[in-house]
C-alpha cells in the first residue's frame, strides 16, 4: 500500500493542536531543557534575568516544538506544497519570536540597563 503525502492543511491542523495543547509549566520547562537552546548575551548582564519566567518557557517551548515539527514533516509533503508549508512555519515562528521579544524576564534591579540576547540551537552536522 502506497502512503499518501501529507497535505499542508492536515499538517497545519496537527501543528496547531500541538501548540495549543501545552503541558503544565513544569513539563514545559523539562521539555525546553531537553531542547538544548543556547542563550548568549550580546549586550548587558544576563545575571539579572529570570530564566524560569513562564512566558519565556512557553515561547521557547513553542519554538522548539515548531522546529521539531518542521524537521520531522518537511520531507513528508509534496514538492508543490513545500513552499506553502515553509511560509506557514515561518509565519508561526515570527509570531513566537515576536512574543519572545516582548517578554519582560528581568528581575527587579535598581538601575535599568539594556539587555540583548541571542537564542539558538546547534545541530550536529550531517556527514554525507
C-alpha positions as CSV (number, residue, x, y, z in Angstrom):
1,X,0.0,0.0,0.0
2,X,1.4,3.4,-1.0
3,X,1.4,6.0,1.7
4,X,-0.1,9.3,0.7
5,X,1.9,12.5,1.1
6,X,0.6,14.7,4.0
7,X,-1.2,17.9,3.0
8,X,-0.3,21.3,4.3
9,X,-3.8,21.6,5.7
10,X,-3.5,18.4,7.7
11,X,-0.1,19.4,8.9
12,X,-1.3,22.9,9.9
13,X,-4.1,21.3,12.0
14,X,-1.7,18.9,13.6
15,X,0.8,21.7,14.4
16,X,-2.0,23.9,15.8
17,X,-3.1,21.1,18.1
18,X,0.4,20.6,19.4
19,X,1.0,24.3,20.1
20,X,-2.5,24.7,21.7
21,X,-2.3,21.6,23.9
22,X,0.5,22.9,26.1
23,X,1.6,20.6,29.0
24,X,1.9,22.0,32.6
25,X,4.6,24.6,33.2
26,X,6.9,22.1,34.9
27,X,6.8,19.7,32.0
28,X,7.3,22.6,29.5
29,X,10.5,23.5,31.5
30,X,11.8,19.9,31.3
31,X,11.0,19.9,27.5
32,X,12.8,23.2,27.0
33,X,15.8,21.9,28.9
34,X,15.9,18.8,26.6
35,X,15.6,21.0,23.5
36,X,19.1,22.4,24.4
37,X,18.6,26.0,23.5
38,X,21.7,28.2,23.9
39,X,21.4,31.7,25.2
40,X,24.2,34.1,24.7
41,X,24.3,37.7,25.8
42,X,25.0,40.2,23.1
43,X,24.7,43.3,25.3
44,X,24.2,43.6,29.0
45,X,24.5,41.5,32.2
46,X,22.2,38.4,32.0
47,X,22.6,37.6,35.7
48,X,19.6,39.9,36.4
49,X,17.3,37.8,34.2
50,X,14.7,35.3,35.4
51,X,15.0,32.3,33.1
52,X,12.2,30.5,34.9
53,X,9.7,33.1,33.6
54,X,6.6,31.2,32.5
55,X,6.1,33.3,29.3
56,X,9.7,32.7,28.3
57,X,9.4,29.0,28.8
58,X,6.1,28.9,26.8
59,X,7.7,30.8,23.9
60,X,10.8,28.7,23.9
61,X,8.7,25.5,24.1
62,X,6.6,26.7,21.2
63,X,9.7,27.5,19.1
64,X,11.2,24.1,19.9
65,X,8.0,22.2,19.1
66,X,7.7,24.2,15.8
67,X,11.3,23.3,14.9
68,X,10.8,19.6,15.7
69,X,7.6,19.5,13.7
70,X,9.2,21.2,10.7
71,X,12.2,18.9,10.7
72,X,10.1,15.8,11.0
73,X,7.4,16.7,8.4
74,X,9.1,18.7,5.7
75,X,10.1,15.5,3.9
76,X,6.5,14.2,4.0
77,X,4.9,16.8,1.9
78,X,4.7,17.1,-1.9
79,X,7.2,19.4,-3.7
80,X,4.2,21.5,-4.8
81,X,3.2,22.2,-1.1
82,X,6.6,22.7,0.4
83,X,6.6,26.5,-0.2
84,X,3.2,26.8,1.5
85,X,4.4,24.7,4.4
86,X,7.5,26.7,4.7
87,X,5.5,30.0,4.7
88,X,3.1,28.7,7.4
89,X,6.0,27.6,9.7
90,X,7.8,30.9,9.1
91,X,4.7,32.9,10.0
92,X,4.2,30.9,13.2
93,X,7.9,31.3,14.1
94,X,7.7,35.0,13.5
95,X,4.7,35.2,15.9
96,X,6.6,33.2,18.6
97,X,9.8,35.3,18.1
98,X,7.7,38.5,18.5
99,X,6.1,37.1,21.6
100,X,9.6,36.3,22.9
101,X,10.9,39.8,22.3
102,X,8.0,41.3,24.3
103,X,8.5,39.2,27.5
104,X,9.9,41.0,30.5
105,X,12.3,38.5,32.1
106,X,14.2,40.9,34.2
107,X,14.3,40.6,37.9
108,X,13.8,43.9,39.8
109,X,17.1,45.9,39.7
110,X,17.9,49.4,40.9
111,X,19.3,50.7,37.6
112,X,17.8,49.9,34.3
113,X,20.1,48.6,31.6
114,X,19.7,47.3,28.1
115,X,20.0,43.6,27.5
116,X,20.1,41.8,24.2
117,X,20.2,38.0,23.9
118,X,20.8,35.6,21.1
119,X,18.8,32.4,21.4
120,X,19.7,29.5,19.1
121,X,20.0,25.7,18.8
122,X,23.0,23.9,17.4
123,X,22.5,20.8,15.3
124,X,25.1,18.2,14.6
125,X,26.4,18.3,11.0
126,X,25.3,15.5,8.8
127,X,28.0,13.6,7.1
128,X,27.4,12.5,3.5
